[in-house]
């Protein structure tokens, strides 16, 4: 919440924000009222350290789902691979 509050005070009005609790990388998504505020925020925060962690600030590509953490993605991939093997075995029968 500290970063969200700082962003609103220093860069502009925030429309929405989301903290991805399940993601171990500490992902926060902030949507500003205008793109100039977002540009200022990215320029200022990218590469800065917060609680010994380096911040990576960038525009979201609209594709990556940050709700899922790496462990969940690995489990999902394994499940899909298993299903693929099962399908291949069904075709052989």
C-alpha positions in Angstrom: 0.0 0.0 0.0 3.0 2.3 0.6 3.9 2.3 -3.1 0.3 2.9 -4.2 -0.1 5.9 -1.8 3.3 7.3 -3.0 2.2 6.9 -6.6 -1.0 8.8 -6.1 0.8 11.6 -4.2 3.6 12.0 -6.6 2.4 11.1 -10.1 -1.4 11.6 -10.3 -4.8 10.3 -9.6 -5.2 6.5 -9.6 -8.4 5.0 -11.1 -7.7 1.4 -9.9 -5.0 -0.7 -8.4 -4.7 -4.4 -7.7 -2.2 -6.2 -5.4 -1.7 -9.8 -6.6 -1.6 -11.6 -3.3 -1.0 -15.1 -4.7 2.0 -14.0 -6.8 5.3 -14.4 -5.0 6.9 -11.8 -7.2 5.0 -9.0 -5.4 3.1 -7.7 -8.4 1.0 -4.5 -8.2 -1.1 -3.2 -11.1 -1.9 0.5 -11.0 -4.1 2.3 -13.5 -3.7 6.0 -13.5 -6.3 8.6 -14.7 -4.0 9.5 -17.6 -1.0 8.1 -19.4 1.3 11.0 -18.4 1.0 10.0 -14.8 1.8 6.4 -15.7 4.8 7.5 -17.7 6.1 9.6 -14.8 5.6 6.7 -12.4 7.4 4.2 -14.6 10.3 6.6 -15.2 10.7 7.3 -11.5 10.1 3.8 -10.0 11.8 1.5 -12.5 15.1 0.3 -11.1 14.5 1.8 -7.6 14.8 -0.4 -4.5 11.9 -0.9 -2.0 12.5 -3.1 1.1 15.7 -4.5 -0.5 13.8 -5.5 -3.7 14.4 -3.9 -7.1 11.3 -2.5 -8.6 10.5 -3.3 -12.3 7.9 -0.7 -13.5 6.5 -1.1 -17.0 3.3 -0.9 -19.0 1.2 -4.2 -18.8 1.0 -6.0 -22.1 -2.6 -7.0 -21.4 -1.8 -10.6 -21.8 0.1 -12.0 -18.8 -2.1 -13.2 -16.0 -0.3 -12.2 -12.8 -3.0 -13.9 -10.7 -1.1 -17.1 -11.2 2.2 -17.7 -9.5 5.1 -19.8 -10.9 4.1 -22.9 -8.9 0.6 -22.8 -10.1 1.8 -22.4 -13.7 4.1 -25.4 -13.3 1.2 -27.5 -11.9 -1.1 -26.4 -14.8 1.6 -27.2 -17.4 2.1 -30.7 -15.9 -1.6 -31.3 -15.9 -1.9 -30.2 -19.5 1.0 -32.5 -20.5 -0.6 -35.4 -18.7 -3.8 -34.8 -20.5 -1.9 -34.6 -23.8 -0.3 -38.0 -23.1 -3.7 -39.5 -22.2 -5.2 -38.2 -25.5 -2.3 -39.7 -27.5 -3.0 -43.1 -25.8 -6.7 -42.8 -26.7 -5.8 -42.4 -30.3 -3.6 -45.6 -30.2 -6.5 -47.7 -28.9 
